[in-house]
Amino acid sequence: MEDRKAMTDTVTNVPTNVPLGEDYPEIREAIRAICRNYPGKYWRDLEAKDEYPDAFVSELSQAGYLGALIPEAYGGSGLPVRAGGVILEEIHASGCSAAACHAQMYMMGTMLRHGSDEQKRRYLPGIADGTIRFQAFGVTEPTTGSDTTQLKTRAVRDGDHYLVNGQKVWTSRAHKSDLMTLLVRTTPLDQVKKRSEGLSVLLVDMHEALGHGLTLRRIDTMVNHQTNEVFIDNLRVPVANLIGEEGQGFRYILDGMNAERILVSSESLGDARYFIRRASEYACERVVFGRPIGQNQAVQFPIARAYAEWKAADLMVRAAAALFDSGKPCGEEANTAKLLASEAAWHAAEACMQTFGGFAVAREFDIERKWRECRLAQIAPISTNLILAYLGQNVLGMPRSY
Ligand SMILES: Cc1cc2nc3c(=O)[nH]c(=O)nc-3n(C[C@H](O)[C@H](O)[C@H](O)COP(=O)(O)OP(=O)(O)OC[C@H]3O[C@@H](n4cnc5c(N)ncnc54)[C@H](O)[C@@H]3O)c2cc1C
């Protein structure tokens, strides 16, 4: 109930400003200008060739947008998480995809909050100027899935290194990243008081690791998400690459999750805007039975409903970001935002699919690609059920299911 009280306080005492309307208009316009160089054909061609959007990621990095949340002292722009959300939202609203690069926005926070001065000095400036890609995080494992604390990857201290063995799955962008954060168990489960203890976060230099204990195998997926299985066999990671304290890694990962939720919710908001715009435009243009299809309320109302759901989700994302940026607890709001935004995007996607009729499945219209992509937000990085469990158990105080 402690958690519940903390969450309620964040809602009743809101001394935080929640911006309405087009906040960060210059950033929004600059992102839209970049995205105009990457039209639907760019994404369709990449998908057909199962390739990573190198040009898009490089342009965003060089323009400083992927380092936007890194403090100015390390070469970034020092912007709040809300600004990061605006960047990702505009990318998605423009029909592009930020999946290839979003992770560094929230993982960088783990390094910033818990990394050593040496780690920050060594890596953050390169991440800020785009010369270092920090886009891979290995948390999920094949046998334990959402039950993170049961993960099996083990790191054992061996002098000034850890010897790591185990396996990860769904490690996106690992083959395109210079650095990867790896969540490992450093103290066996039967030697800790709480199952969330004894886990640690290691920073893996991918260039040193590949072929020296680390092997990747790409997973063919329904979206061009560039994700991998990771096999770890006697990988040596310097102790100097431990982030924060040994055994506290789960706390560090959790602590980055509110930012992650807010950022991926922002992508869903962008998706919802994309679908609502495309659907309403098409509903006005397409004439069947002598009138625009949008004149039929059966076509018009699902789009209008999706708009209302997007508006509500947008407010929740803004509230979560405002609390996060003012240093207040925001677990309830960040999780609720993730739930509402992913569902708003999906309902908008469904309305758009139906509005386009047969043309929805013709690839050149991009509707089916965005429809597939946006569905993922209800599964990863956290599934809807796990958010409902968080709200039911941590916010409403009902019995735990796990
Ligand atoms: C394209 C893609 C990219 C990804 N990228 C990364 C990445 O870069 N790094 C990384 O670490 N992970 C990544 N993931 C993994 C992602 O975070 C997991 O897929 C997600 O957390 C769900 O875990 P799971 O797939 O093992 O599902 P499971 O844990 O097996 O769950 C399956 C279903 O059962 C439900 N379920 C399970 N337990 C309960 C319960 N107690 N109550 C109610 N429902 C329950 C879940 O909600 C889910 O719907 C990615 C996944 C995908 C698909």
Ligand as a Chemical Component Dictionary entry (heavy atoms), coordinates in Angstrom:
data_LIG
# 
_chem_comp.id                   LIG 
_chem_comp.type                 NON-POLYMER 
_chem_comp.pdbx_formal_charge   0 
_chem_comp.three_letter_code    LIG 
# 
loop_
_chem_comp_atom.comp_id 
_chem_comp_atom.atom_id 
_chem_comp_atom.alt_atom_id 
_chem_comp_atom.type_symbol 
_chem_comp_atom.charge 
_chem_comp_atom.model_Cartn_x 
_chem_comp_atom.model_Cartn_y 
_chem_comp_atom.model_Cartn_z 
_chem_comp_atom.pdbx_ordinal 
LIG C1  C1  C 0 10.335 -7.212  -31.953 1  
LIG C2  C2  C 0 10.736 -7.308  -30.531 2  
LIG C3  C3  C 0 11.817 -6.587  -30.069 3  
LIG C4  C4  C 0 12.255 -6.725  -28.745 4  
LIG N1  N1  N 0 13.391 -6.062  -28.332 5  
LIG C5  C5  C 0 13.909 -6.370  -27.107 6  
LIG C6  C6  C 0 15.184 -5.881  -26.730 7  
LIG O1  O1  O 0 15.837 -5.126  -27.458 8  
LIG N2  N2  N 0 15.696 -6.279  -25.537 9  
LIG C7  C7  C 0 15.042 -7.112  -24.675 10 
LIG O2  O2  O 0 15.569 -7.418  -23.608 11 
LIG N3  N3  N 0 13.800 -7.575  -25.011 12 
LIG C8  C8  C 0 13.242 -7.226  -26.195 13 
LIG N4  N4  N 0 12.013 -7.731  -26.556 14 
LIG C9  C9  C 0 11.333 -8.653  -25.653 15 
LIG C10 C10 C 0 10.072 -8.081  -25.066 16 
LIG O3  O3  O 0 10.390 -7.183  -24.039 17 
LIG C11 C11 C 0 9.247  -9.290  -24.619 18 
LIG O4  O4  O 0 8.767  -9.936  -25.792 19 
LIG C12 C12 C 0 8.129  -8.901  -23.740 20 
LIG O5  O5  O 0 8.611  -8.396  -22.536 21 
LIG C13 C13 C 0 7.228  -10.101 -23.447 22 
LIG O6  O6  O 0 7.987  -11.237 -23.068 23 
LIG P1  P1  P 0 7.800  -12.637 -23.823 24 
LIG O7  O7  O 0 7.772  -12.369 -25.274 25 
LIG O8  O8  O 0 8.786  -13.603 -23.300 26 
LIG O9  O9  O 0 6.349  -13.085 -23.403 27 
LIG P2  P2  P 0 5.946  -14.017 -22.174 28 
LIG O10 O10 O 0 6.558  -13.507 -20.913 29 
LIG O11 O11 O 0 6.173  -15.424 -22.543 30 
LIG O12 O12 O 0 4.389  -13.732 -22.122 31 
LIG C14 C14 C 0 3.517  -14.192 -23.163 32 
LIG C15 C15 C 0 2.128  -13.643 -22.919 33 
LIG O13 O13 O 0 1.652  -14.100 -21.644 34 
LIG C16 C16 C 0 1.267  -12.997 -20.858 35 
LIG N5  N5  N 0 1.623  -13.257 -19.437 36 
LIG C17 C17 C 0 2.774  -13.794 -18.962 37 
LIG N6  N6  N 0 2.728  -13.859 -17.613 38 
LIG C18 C18 C 0 1.537  -13.345 -17.239 39 
LIG C19 C19 C 0 0.887  -13.101 -15.972 40 
LIG N7  N7  N 0 1.488  -13.409 -14.820 41 
LIG N8  N8  N 0 -0.336 -12.550 -15.986 42 
LIG C20 C20 C 0 -0.962 -12.238 -17.154 43 
LIG N9  N9  N 0 -0.406 -12.419 -18.377 44 
LIG C21 C21 C 0 0.820  -12.961 -18.408 45 
LIG C22 C22 C 0 2.045  -11.810 -21.365 46 
LIG O14 O14 O 0 1.356  -10.599 -21.097 47 
LIG C23 C23 C 0 2.117  -12.103 -22.866 48 
LIG O15 O15 O 0 0.993  -11.590 -23.506 49 
LIG C24 C24 C 0 11.536 -7.564  -27.857 50 
LIG C25 C25 C 0 10.420 -8.266  -28.319 51 
LIG C26 C26 C 0 10.026 -8.154  -29.626 52 
LIG C27 C27 C 0 8.848  -8.974  -30.092 53 
# 
loop_
_chem_comp_bond.comp_id 
_chem_comp_bond.atom_id_1 
_chem_comp_bond.atom_id_2 
_chem_comp_bond.value_order 
_chem_comp_bond.pdbx_ordinal 
LIG C1  C2  SING 1  
LIG C2  C3  SING 2  
LIG C2  C26 DOUB 3  
LIG C3  C4  DOUB 4  
LIG C4  N1  SING 5  
LIG C4  C24 SING 6  
LIG N1  C5  DOUB 7  
LIG C5  C6  SING 8  
LIG C5  C8  SING 9  
LIG C6  O1  DOUB 10 
LIG C6  N2  SING 11 
LIG N2  C7  SING 12 
LIG C7  O2  DOUB 13 
LIG C7  N3  SING 14 
LIG N3  C8  DOUB 15 
LIG C8  N4  SING 16 
LIG N4  C9  SING 17 
LIG N4  C24 SING 18 
LIG C9  C10 SING 19 
LIG C10 O3  SING 20 
LIG C10 C11 SING 21 
LIG C11 O4  SING 22 
LIG C11 C12 SING 23 
LIG C12 O5  SING 24 
LIG C12 C13 SING 25 
LIG C13 O6  SING 26 
LIG O6  P1  SING 27 
LIG P1  O7  DOUB 28 
LIG P1  O8  SING 29 
LIG P1  O9  SING 30 
LIG O9  P2  SING 31 
LIG P2  O10 DOUB 32 
LIG P2  O11 SING 33 
LIG P2  O12 SING 34 
LIG O12 C14 SING 35 
LIG C14 C15 SING 36 
LIG C15 O13 SING 37 
LIG C15 C23 SING 38 
LIG O13 C16 SING 39 
LIG C16 N5  SING 40 
LIG C16 C22 SING 41 
LIG N5  C17 SING 42 
LIG N5  C21 SING 43 
LIG C17 N6  DOUB 44 
LIG N6  C18 SING 45 
LIG C18 C19 SING 46 
LIG C18 C21 DOUB 47 
LIG C19 N7  SING 48 
LIG C19 N8  DOUB 49 
LIG N8  C20 SING 50 
LIG C20 N9  DOUB 51 
LIG N9  C21 SING 52 
LIG C22 O14 SING 53 
LIG C22 C23 SING 54 
LIG C23 O15 SING 55 
LIG C24 C25 DOUB 56 
LIG C25 C26 SING 57 
LIG C26 C27 SING 58 
# 
